Amino acid sequence: MKSVKVVIWLMLCVMVLSACSGGGEAVETNASDADTSQDTASEEEADTEEADTTESSEPIELNIGWSGDVAHWDPYNDPTVHQYVTGYLLYDTLIAQDLEGNFIPQLATEWSFTEDFTEWSFKLRDDVTFSNGEPFNAECVKTSFDRLMTETLAVSTEWKELTDVIVVGDYEVKLIFSGPNGGVLFNTAMLPMLPAQYFAEVGVEGITINPVGSGAFVLSDYEKGQKMEFTKRQDYWGDQSDFDKITFYIISEGTTRIAGLQTGDVNFAYSITPDQFAVLADNPTFAAYELTGTMDQTFFGVKCDEFPFDDVRVRTALSLALDRQELVEQVVGVGDIATSCFPKGCLGYDESIAYPARDVALAQQLLEESGYNGEEIVLICPIGWYPKMQEQAEAMIAQLSEAGFNIKLEMLEPAGYLDARNVTGEYNLFFTAMSQPQGYPNVFLTQRVENDANLTGYVNEHLNSLIAEARLNADLDILQGIYAEVNQIMTEEYAPHIWLYQYAPLSVYNADELVLTDEAMIRDGRFHFENIEWVGGN
């Protein structure tokens, strides 16, 4: 009976999680809404539209006001939203997910697994080429998965039980695992496929500088910290985007991204707060799109192996001194306070597991008992990654000072922030956000907790054993119990993260030119920009 439950979960659980996570909601400010119906045009109308497009000499461009830059161009070693979003343009994966969370073919046409879930077979498309002309085949899949076993990578942590990749034929591969792995489909849907010959020639350094994928676009221009430009491939095997070119202009401040909309320099502005959008609310040209149910939560990462946060009383005091509700209502303007480590809609969420309410007096008492006496604490924060990062950090520092914390804020450019957080560990606290893709938390738990990618120094062997057990399990009921215990431990220990609020990012776009629907999104709230519709003139 257990194997039957496992099979049912592998096929259906993503649909259950999708129902929990919700979708996006477009808030049109136009007096007369644009027609977004899917009625089929007559053959004559279609011919006319095609002729008009062909005759036009002006390329159709999507210009995006974006919040940050990639660390580099190796998609296996940069687990940031900037890499995920641009990676969808450059690369394909073996499988994908539709809006309802169902797994659907992409580079793989079909897949199967053994009863014990230790062998997974994938049959592949035979009509795909990479942007350099190299054909996609089973050797490319082997090259991609072999990296997970032979290199230390940000994404390899979810594949610890992968032991072999067997080329069965030119267009068929088999993955061998040391034990059952409940996250294979989730993780495969997020793993870009690499060109085998090109990777053999240039290696990691080559793809880090000059990425080559089988996706619908190529990287045509890159100015670090300034812009990322992608040009459409006319020979792409799949559906063609409406856009000939998609350019991400890296603009750290939300107000500046809004200004770019007003001047026409961009026609899409990502990650905007409601008060920033207010300046455009009465302008019928612009519309807002709210990404609800993203399962994104902001948090403090805590250096747990150094004074003062090596003492659980200091970590507890930090959480008690925070006024999360004030932060959401008066600074951010949108979101729900985080009650525990796992957001609503995520596997393992339990409403009975919750942080205590704000209590400054108790926080002061705990600090006094711990021996902390106002020593300086360094909080690092990336510039521009999320709306009002500095304002949020400053508001929380003011709240924490009421309990006796002495915090120094360091606003860092993304590259410096990532270096301090992931390489040198030179911080006491870091401020960021994290999504739980598809409501499946093991990617985050494996990377950030079990493998301590952010150098927090927090070690809990029982917690790590639970994370490893979950990775080898595919029974939904068992997973819920495991993750609930994980959630309980991390919430009670206030380690290695202290969670702040769950938020729904707002994006603003030119509704005279673009139609933005749920089809332009994936379930974790990140855009497939190539799927946005163009309705503007040339």
KANOR-V772301 format. One record per residue. N is the residue number from 0. RES is the residue in three letters. PSI is psi in degrees with one decimal (none if undefined). Layout:
n->N res->RES psi->PSI
n->N res->RES psi->PSI
//
This chain:
n->0 res->MET psi->-33.2
n->1 res->LYS psi->-40.8
n->2 res->SER psi->-33.2
n->3 res->VAL psi->-43.8
n->4 res->LYS psi->-39.0
n->5 res->VAL psi->-46.1
n->6 res->VAL psi->-44.4
n->7 res->ILE psi->-41.1
n->8 res->TRP psi->-45.4
n->9 res->LEU psi->-31.0
n->10 res->MET psi->-28.6
n->11 res->LEU psi->-19.4
n->12 res->CYS psi->-31.7
n->13 res->VAL psi->-30.6
n->14 res->MET psi->-36.4
n->15 res->VAL psi->-45.8
n->16 res->LEU psi->-36.1
n->17 res->SER psi->-40.6
n->18 res->ALA psi->-33.0
n->19 res->CYS psi->-31.7
n->20 res->SER psi->-19.3
n->21 res->GLY psi->-165.3
n->22 res->GLY psi->-161.3
n->23 res->GLY psi->158.6
n->24 res->GLU psi->117.7
n->25 res->ALA psi->129.4
n->26 res->VAL psi->96.9
n->27 res->GLU psi->136.3
n->28 res->THR psi->0.7
n->29 res->ASN psi->145.4
n->30 res->ALA psi->-41.3
n->31 res->SER psi->115.1
n->32 res->ASP psi->145.5
n->33 res->ALA psi->144.7
n->34 res->ASP psi->114.9
n->35 res->THR psi->20.3
n->36 res->SER psi->160.0
n->37 res->GLN psi->22.3
n->38 res->ASP psi->142.4
n->39 res->THR psi->128.4
n->40 res->ALA psi->155.8
n->41 res->SER psi->160.8
n->42 res->GLU psi->-36.1
n->43 res->GLU psi->-41.2
n->44 res->GLU psi->-41.3
n->45 res->ALA psi->-42.8
n->46 res->ASP psi->-39.9
n->47 res->THR psi->-44.5
n->48 res->GLU psi->-39.2
n->49 res->GLU psi->-40.3
n->50 res->ALA psi->-41.1
n->51 res->ASP psi->-42.9
n->52 res->THR psi->-39.7
n->53 res->THR psi->-39.9
n->54 res->GLU psi->-24.5
n->55 res->SER psi->136.9
n->56 res->SER psi->-10.8
n->57 res->GLU psi->126.8
n->58 res->PRO psi->149.2
n->59 res->ILE psi->122.6
n->60 res->GLU psi->139.6
n->61 res->LEU psi->115.4
n->62 res->ASN psi->117.5
n->63 res->ILE psi->129.0
n->64 res->GLY psi->106.1
n->65 res->TRP psi->161.3
n->66 res->SER psi->-18.0
n->67 res->GLY psi->177.7
n->68 res->ASP psi->160.5
n->69 res->VAL psi->155.6
n->70 res->ALA psi->-37.9
n->71 res->HIS psi->-171.3
n->72 res->TRP psi->16.1
n->73 res->ASP psi->107.7
n->74 res->PRO psi->-11.9
n->75 res->TYR psi->-8.5
n->76 res->ASN psi->25.1
n->77 res->ASP psi->81.7
n->78 res->PRO psi->56.0
n->79 res->THR psi->160.4
n->80 res->VAL psi->-32.1
n->81 res->HIS psi->-40.4
n->82 res->GLN psi->-42.0
n->83 res->TYR psi->-48.6
n->84 res->VAL psi->-46.5
n->85 res->THR psi->-28.3
n->86 res->GLY psi->-31.6
n->87 res->TYR psi->-27.2
n->88 res->LEU psi->-37.1
n->89 res->LEU psi->-32.1
n->90 res->TYR psi->161.4
n->91 res->ASP psi->160.2
n->92 res->THR psi->167.6
n->93 res->LEU psi->-43.3
n->94 res->ILE psi->165.3
n->95 res->ALA psi->-175.5
n->96 res->GLN psi->141.5
n->97 res->ASP psi->-176.4
n->98 res->LEU psi->-28.6
n->99 res->GLU psi->-2.3
n->100 res->GLY psi->4.9
n->101 res->ASN psi->142.6
n->102 res->PHE psi->132.5
n->103 res->ILE psi->155.7
n->104 res->PRO psi->146.9
n->105 res->GLN psi->-94.1
n->106 res->LEU psi->-22.6
n->107 res->ALA psi->138.2
n->108 res->THR psi->-27.2
n->109 res->GLU psi->162.8
n->110 res->TRP psi->157.9
n->111 res->SER psi->167.1
n->112 res->PHE psi->157.0
n->113 res->THR psi->167.6
n->114 res->GLU psi->-31.1
n->115 res->ASP psi->4.4
n->116 res->PHE psi->28.9
n->117 res->THR psi->-12.4
n->118 res->GLU psi->127.8
n->119 res->TRP psi->124.6
n->120 res->SER psi->139.4
n->121 res->PHE psi->127.4
n->122 res->LYS psi->140.9
n->123 res->LEU psi->157.1
n->124 res->ARG psi->149.7
n->125 res->ASP psi->15.5
n->126 res->ASP psi->25.7
n->127 res->VAL psi->137.7
n->128 res->THR psi->154.1
n->129 res->PHE psi->170.1
n->130 res->SER psi->-17.5
n->131 res->ASN psi->5.3
n->132 res->GLY psi->-9.1
n->133 res->GLU psi->134.2
n->134 res->PRO psi->146.0
n->135 res->PHE psi->134.6
n->136 res->ASN psi->-171.4
n->137 res->ALA psi->-31.2
n->138 res->GLU psi->-32.4
n->139 res->CYS psi->-38.9
n->140 res->VAL psi->-43.3
n->141 res->LYS psi->-45.3
n->142 res->THR psi->-43.0
n->143 res->SER psi->-48.8
n->144 res->PHE psi->-29.0
n->145 res->ASP psi->-33.2
n->146 res->ARG psi->-34.3
n->147 res->LEU psi->-26.9
n->148 res->MET psi->-21.6
n->149 res->THR psi->-12.6
n->150 res->GLU psi->156.2
n->151 res->THR psi->106.2
n->152 res->LEU psi->158.1
n->153 res->ALA psi->-35.5
n->154 res->VAL psi->-11.8
n->155 res->SER psi->-15.8
n->156 res->THR psi->-26.1
n->157 res->GLU psi->-3.5
n->158 res->TRP psi->30.1
n->159 res->LYS psi->-30.9
n->160 res->GLU psi->-0.8
n->161 res->LEU psi->123.7
n->162 res->THR psi->-22.1
n->163 res->ASP psi->152.2
n->164 res->VAL psi->116.5
n->165 res->ILE psi->126.2
n->166 res->VAL psi->109.2
n->167 res->VAL psi->-36.7
n->168 res->GLY psi->-176.9
n->169 res->ASP psi->-30.1
n->170 res->TYR psi->39.9
n->171 res->GLU psi->134.2
n->172 res->VAL psi->160.2
n->173 res->LYS psi->130.3
n->174 res->LEU psi->132.1
n->175 res->ILE psi->130.5
n->176 res->PHE psi->152.8
n->177 res->SER psi->-15.7
n->178 res->GLY psi->171.5
n->179 res->PRO psi->140.8
n->180 res->ASN psi->108.4
n->181 res->GLY psi->-11.7
n->182 res->GLY psi->12.6
n->183 res->VAL psi->-49.0
n->184 res->LEU psi->-42.7
n->185 res->PHE psi->-49.5
n->186 res->ASN psi->-35.0
n->187 res->THR psi->-34.2
n->188 res->ALA psi->-8.9
n->189 res->MET psi->3.4
n->190 res->LEU psi->110.6
n->191 res->PRO psi->145.5
n->192 res->MET psi->137.8
n->193 res->LEU psi->152.7
n->194 res->PRO psi->122.6
n->195 res->ALA psi->-48.1
n->196 res->GLN psi->-45.4
n->197 res->TYR psi->-42.2
n->198 res->PHE psi->-37.1
n->199 res->ALA psi->-32.6
n->200 res->GLU psi->-42.6
n->201 res->VAL psi->-21.1
n->202 res->GLY psi->-169.1
n->203 res->VAL psi->-42.4
n->204 res->GLU psi->-37.6
n->205 res->GLY psi->-46.0
n->206 res->ILE psi->-22.0
n->207 res->THR psi->-30.7
n->208 res->ILE psi->-42.0
n->209 res->ASN psi->86.8
n->210 res->PRO psi->141.2
n->211 res->VAL psi->121.0
n->212 res->GLY psi->-179.0
n->213 res->SER psi->12.1
n->214 res->GLY psi->-179.6
n->215 res->ALA psi->-12.0
n->216 res->PHE psi->161.9
n->217 res->VAL psi->151.3
n->218 res->LEU psi->110.5
n->219 res->SER psi->-20.6
n->220 res->ASP psi->137.9
n->221 res->TYR psi->122.8
n->222 res->GLU psi->107.3
n->223 res->LYS psi->130.4
n->224 res->GLY psi->-1.5
n->225 res->GLN psi->-56.5
n->226 res->LYS psi->156.9
n->227 res->MET psi->118.0
n->228 res->GLU psi->133.7
n->229 res->PHE psi->134.3
n->230 res->THR psi->139.3
n->231 res->LYS psi->139.9
n->232 res->ARG psi->121.6
n->233 res->GLN psi->-20.3
n->234 res->ASP psi->17.3
n->235 res->TYR psi->139.3
n->236 res->TRP psi->-24.5
n->237 res->GLY psi->-159.9
n->238 res->ASP psi->141.9
n->239 res->GLN psi->138.4
n->240 res->SER psi->156.4
n->241 res->ASP psi->-19.9
n->242 res->PHE psi->135.1
n->243 res->ASP psi->-28.3
n->244 res->LYS psi->138.2
n->245 res->ILE psi->121.8
n->246 res->THR psi->128.1
n->247 res->PHE psi->112.7
n->248 res->TYR psi->121.5
n->249 res->ILE psi->107.7
n->250 res->ILE psi->108.4
n->251 res->SER psi->-30.7
n->252 res->GLU psi->130.7
n->253 res->GLY psi->-38.1
n->254 res->THR psi->-33.1
n->255 res->THR psi->-34.7
n->256 res->ARG psi->-39.1
n->257 res->ILE psi->-41.7
n->258 res->ALA psi->-35.7
n->259 res->GLY psi->-35.1
n->260 res->LEU psi->-43.6
n->261 res->GLN psi->-36.0
n->262 res->THR psi->-11.6
n->263 res->GLY psi->4.6
n->264 res->ASP psi->-30.1
n->265 res->VAL psi->156.5
n->266 res->ASN psi->8.4
n->267 res->PHE psi->130.4
n->268 res->ALA psi->120.4
n->269 res->TYR psi->145.4
n->270 res->SER psi->74.9
n->271 res->ILE psi->144.0
n->272 res->THR psi->158.0
n->273 res->PRO psi->-38.3
n->274 res->ASP psi->-29.2
n->275 res->GLN psi->-35.8
n->276 res->PHE psi->-22.6
n->277 res->ALA psi->-30.8
n->278 res->VAL psi->-16.9
n->279 res->LEU psi->-1.6
n->280 res->ALA psi->-31.2
n->281 res->ASP psi->3.8
n->282 res->ASN psi->115.9
n->283 res->PRO psi->-9.3
n->284 res->THR psi->-26.6
n->285 res->PHE psi->147.7
n->286 res->ALA psi->156.0
n->287 res->ALA psi->147.6
n->288 res->TYR psi->121.0
n->289 res->GLU psi->125.2
n->290 res->LEU psi->90.4
n->291 res->THR psi->151.8
n->292 res->GLY psi->31.8
n->293 res->THR psi->-16.6
n->294 res->MET psi->29.8
n->295 res->ASP psi->133.0
n->296 res->GLN psi->140.9
n->297 res->THR psi->155.0
n->298 res->PHE psi->161.8
n->299 res->PHE psi->128.2
n->300 res->GLY psi->137.9
n->301 res->VAL psi->129.8
n->302 res->LYS psi->95.0
n->303 res->CYS psi->-8.2
n->304 res->ASP psi->11.7
n->305 res->GLU psi->155.0
n->306 res->PHE psi->139.0
n->307 res->PRO psi->-4.2
n->308 res->PHE psi->7.0
n->309 res->ASP psi->-5.4
n->310 res->ASP psi->120.7
n->311 res->VAL psi->-25.7
n->312 res->ARG psi->-34.4
n->313 res->VAL psi->-39.2
n->314 res->ARG psi->-40.7
n->315 res->THR psi->-43.2
n->316 res->ALA psi->-37.7
n->317 res->LEU psi->-47.8
n->318 res->SER psi->-42.1
n->319 res->LEU psi->-29.4
n->320 res->ALA psi->-12.8
n->321 res->LEU psi->137.9
n->322 res->ASP psi->86.9
n->323 res->ARG psi->-37.6
n->324 res->GLN psi->-43.1
n->325 res->GLU psi->-40.5
n->326 res->LEU psi->-45.6
n->327 res->VAL psi->-46.9
n->328 res->GLU psi->-39.9
n->329 res->GLN psi->-17.7
n->330 res->VAL psi->-57.1
n->331 res->VAL psi->-45.7
n->332 res->GLY psi->-5.7
n->333 res->VAL psi->144.5
n->334 res->GLY psi->171.4
n->335 res->ASP psi->139.7
n->336 res->ILE psi->142.4
n->337 res->ALA psi->125.4
n->338 res->THR psi->-19.0
n->339 res->SER psi->-168.2
n->340 res->CYS psi->-30.0
n->341 res->PHE psi->133.9
n->342 res->PRO psi->161.8
n->343 res->LYS psi->137.8
n->344 res->GLY psi->-11.9
n->345 res->CYS psi->142.6
n->346 res->LEU psi->126.8
n->347 res->GLY psi->-10.3
n->348 res->TYR psi->136.3
n->349 res->ASP psi->117.3
n->350 res->GLU psi->-16.3
n->351 res->SER psi->-15.1
n->352 res->ILE psi->116.0
n->353 res->ALA psi->148.4
n->354 res->TYR psi->145.9
n->355 res->PRO psi->155.7
n->356 res->ALA psi->164.9
n->357 res->ARG psi->135.4
n->358 res->ASP psi->89.7
n->359 res->VAL psi->-38.9
n->360 res->ALA psi->-44.0
n->361 res->LEU psi->-37.3
n->362 res->ALA psi->-43.3
n->363 res->GLN psi->-41.6
n->364 res->GLN psi->-43.7
n->365 res->LEU psi->-38.6
n->366 res->LEU psi->-41.3
n->367 res->GLU psi->-42.5
n->368 res->GLU psi->-32.2
n->369 res->SER psi->-21.3
n->370 res->GLY psi->0.1
n->371 res->TYR psi->132.1
n->372 res->ASN psi->48.1
n->373 res->GLY psi->16.1
n->374 res->GLU psi->148.0
n->375 res->GLU psi->134.8
n->376 res->ILE psi->128.6
n->377 res->VAL psi->121.4
n->378 res->LEU psi->119.4
n->379 res->ILE psi->145.6
n->380 res->CYS psi->131.8
n->381 res->PRO psi->137.9
n->382 res->ILE psi->123.4
n->383 res->GLY psi->-0.1
n->384 res->TRP psi->-39.8
n->385 res->TYR psi->161.5
n->386 res->PRO psi->135.2
n->387 res->LYS psi->43.4
n->388 res->MET psi->-46.6
n->389 res->GLN psi->-42.4
n->390 res->GLU psi->-40.1
n->391 res->GLN psi->-46.9
n->392 res->ALA psi->-43.4
n->393 res->GLU psi->-38.0
n->394 res->ALA psi->-41.8
n->395 res->MET psi->-35.4
n->396 res->ILE psi->-40.8
n->397 res->ALA psi->-42.2
n->398 res->GLN psi->-44.8
n->399 res->LEU psi->-29.5
n->400 res->SER psi->-25.9
n->401 res->GLU psi->-27.3
n->402 res->ALA psi->-9.3
n->403 res->GLY psi->4.8
n->404 res->PHE psi->141.4
n->405 res->ASN psi->101.3
n->406 res->ILE psi->130.4
n->407 res->LYS psi->124.8
n->408 res->LEU psi->130.8
n->409 res->GLU psi->107.8
n->410 res->MET psi->119.7
n->411 res->LEU psi->145.9
n->412 res->GLU psi->150.4
n->413 res->PRO psi->-41.7
n->414 res->ALA psi->-42.9
n->415 res->GLY psi->-36.6
n->416 res->TYR psi->-47.6
n->417 res->LEU psi->-36.7
n->418 res->ASP psi->-45.2
n->419 res->ALA psi->-36.7
n->420 res->ARG psi->-40.8
n->421 res->ASN psi->-14.1
n->422 res->VAL psi->-55.6
n->423 res->THR psi->-24.9
n->424 res->GLY psi->28.0
n->425 res->GLU psi->79.6
n->426 res->TYR psi->164.6
n->427 res->ASN psi->-37.0
n->428 res->LEU psi->146.1
n->429 res->PHE psi->151.2
n->430 res->PHE psi->127.0
n->431 res->THR psi->-168.1
n->432 res->ALA psi->161.5
n->433 res->MET psi->139.9
n->434 res->SER psi->155.2
n->435 res->GLN psi->90.4
n->436 res->PRO psi->130.2
n->437 res->GLN psi->18.8
n->438 res->GLY psi->16.3
n->439 res->TYR psi->107.1
n->440 res->PRO psi->-3.6
n->441 res->ASN psi->-25.6
n->442 res->VAL psi->-50.2
n->443 res->PHE psi->-46.5
n->444 res->LEU psi->-39.7
n->445 res->THR psi->-46.2
n->446 res->GLN psi->-53.3
n->447 res->ARG psi->-19.0
n->448 res->VAL psi->-64.2
n->449 res->GLU psi->-44.3
n->450 res->ASN psi->-4.0
n->451 res->ASP psi->54.7
n->452 res->ALA psi->-22.5
n->453 res->ASN psi->12.6
n->454 res->LEU psi->42.4
n->455 res->THR psi->-23.1
n->456 res->GLY psi->7.5
n->457 res->TYR psi->127.1
n->458 res->VAL psi->124.0
n->459 res->ASN psi->102.8
n->460 res->GLU psi->-37.5
n->461 res->HIS psi->-41.8
n->462 res->LEU psi->-44.9
n->463 res->ASN psi->-36.6
n->464 res->SER psi->-34.8
n->465 res->LEU psi->-41.4
n->466 res->ILE psi->-42.3
n->467 res->ALA psi->-39.7
n->468 res->GLU psi->-40.8
n->469 res->ALA psi->-37.1
n->470 res->ARG psi->-26.0
n->471 res->LEU psi->5.1
n->472 res->ASN psi->148.5
n->473 res->ALA psi->12.9
n->474 res->ASP psi->119.3
n->475 res->LEU psi->-43.9
n->476 res->ASP psi->-42.8
n->477 res->ILE psi->-42.5
n->478 res->LEU psi->-41.9
n->479 res->GLN psi->-41.4
n->480 res->GLY psi->-42.2
n->481 res->ILE psi->-48.5
n->482 res->TYR psi->-32.2
n->483 res->ALA psi->-39.2
n->484 res->GLU psi->-40.7
n->485 res->VAL psi->-46.6
n->486 res->ASN psi->-43.5
n->487 res->GLN psi->-46.5
n->488 res->ILE psi->-49.1
n->489 res->MET psi->-34.7
n->490 res->THR psi->-42.6
n->491 res->GLU psi->-32.3
n->492 res->GLU psi->-14.6
n->493 res->TYR psi->45.7
n->494 res->ALA psi->150.3
n->495 res->PRO psi->10.3
n->496 res->HIS psi->151.1
n->497 res->ILE psi->117.3
n->498 res->TRP psi->148.3
n->499 res->LEU psi->-65.1
n->500 res->TYR psi->154.4
n->501 res->GLN psi->128.1
n->502 res->TYR psi->161.0
n->503 res->ALA psi->99.5
n->504 res->PRO psi->144.9
n->505 res->LEU psi->132.6
n->506 res->SER psi->150.1
n->507 res->VAL psi->139.7
n->508 res->TYR psi->163.8
n->509 res->ASN psi->105.8
n->510 res->ALA psi->-10.4
n->511 res->ASP psi->-17.2
n->512 res->GLU psi->-28.9
n->513 res->LEU psi->147.5
n->514 res->VAL psi->119.1
n->515 res->LEU psi->116.8
n->516 res->THR psi->174.1
n->517 res->ASP psi->-25.4
n->518 res->GLU psi->-17.4
n->519 res->ALA psi->9.5
n->520 res->MET psi->165.6
n->521 res->ILE psi->173.5
n->522 res->ARG psi->-24.7
n->523 res->ASP psi->14.6
n->524 res->GLY psi->18.3
n->525 res->ARG psi->142.8
n->526 res->PHE psi->143.2
n->527 res->HIS psi->87.6
n->528 res->PHE psi->-28.2
n->529 res->GLU psi->-15.9
n->530 res->ASN psi->-4.9
n->531 res->ILE psi->142.0
n->532 res->GLU psi->141.5
n->533 res->TRP psi->126.2
n->534 res->VAL psi->2.9
n->535 res->GLY psi->174.0
n->536 res->GLY psi->176.7
n->537 res->ASN psi->none
//
